[in-house]
Amino acid sequence: MNGAVIENLSNRKLFYILIFLLIVQIIFFLVGAWYAPVPSSSMNFEMSKCYDNSKGNNGQWFQIRPKTKRCSMIEELGSFTPSSFDLREIVFVAQMPHARFELTFFFYLSYSQCIFSFLLYLNLNDFRDNVQLEYSPWFQFLLGLLHIEVKYSEHFQYVDNALLQLEVRMGYRTKSDDFGDWHELISTNVSRTLECTISEDKKLKKNTYECNVMDLFEMGSNNYPFYLLNIRIPINQQACR
């Protein structure tokens, strides 16, 4: 003979269960809001300057960390004397991500009738003190933006929609690699159009033009923890005369 025991759930018990599930759901939402990483964050890089006597002919990588691997740095471009008309001996370097402290360099380049002043802005991971930062393969993308700062000068006239040429070389390093062991990810020449404006009341010495941000690179996946950017600016001497 088969039998069954049927227990009715009272309205009070059902109410308590629903309240408990609601509280658990609220806790999950709060944990996600407080402790979940932000969808995207950014890191600023003001590029360092290194001297290359080979002018890019030996394939050398230029980095700023660690000190034992640091390149021959140029402290002030205003006092730097090029050895020739080929300004490819100046290498602008960004080593990503930052280490335990953030290096800040402002630079100004003036040669013949060409004036350059650059600030590299990279939309990357956030900066944390006392932590050896690295990029995670969980990142969905890595976006590099270039912000140009052009200083106003009474002697040199800014040309609207000027074409900026960059020799970009990007390398990567894994956790098992030595600090100076960089592998080439891409090497290419890119051209960008400068779109800058300045109001009449700001046309004074040391003031800067307001320039639009330009894209430098975009990666749809992030496979390596460390990256290195070496950028050179080839000068068209004919156009600068």
ABEGO torsion letter per residue (X at the ends): XBBBBBBBBBAAAAAAAAAAAAAAAAAAAAAAAAABBBABBBBBBBBBBBBBAAGGAAGBBBBAOBAAABBBBBABAAABBBABABAAABBBBBBOBBBABBBBBBBBBBBEABBBBBBBBBBBBBBBBGBBBBBBAABABBBBBBBBBBBBBAABBBBBGBBBBBBBBBBBBBAABBAABBBBABBBBBBBBBBBBBBAAABBBGBBBBBBBBBABBBABBABABBBBBBBBBBBAAAAX
